[in-house]
């Protein structure tokens, strides 16, 4: 039983890395062209299998990390000068900001693969990816107001996706 418990996550991760390695063979001009595509370039049908499911998974992880490592410490005052655990909160917050940016990037790719999500969520989701690192950098200098703007963007994406029938559960 222990062997089964240890082998299952390894097999799952191995399966995930194989699918991630194939797009890297694409020419760099195609990557630049796909990154510069605007929200108006939405597909007419799904271009990726399980795009909504992947979006929910990636955004749920990102939103959960944001709330646990950035928003809750901000509300508790842990980022203020002289607070107990401030250095630990900044270390965890910095790593969380990098993780959030990655998960938002992956969620954005999934949004662009689904016509319904693309029209409704692409722009607010891109805003989160752009502002999360800036908000954390502002918090390091003592101005934590950027975290509230990220919170409002997270709420906007959550509400829009719920309206389209895709409920995001924070993990």
Buried (B, 14 or more C-beta within 10 A) or exposed (E): EEEEEEEEEEEEEEEEEEEEEEEEEEEEEEEEEEEEEEBEEBEEEBBBEEBBEBBBBBBBBBBBBBBBBBBEBBBEEBBEEEEEEBEEBBEBBBEBBBBBBBBBBBBBBBBBBBBBBBBBBBBBBBBBBEBBBEBBEBBEEEEBEBBEBBBEBBEBBBEBBEEBEBEBEBB
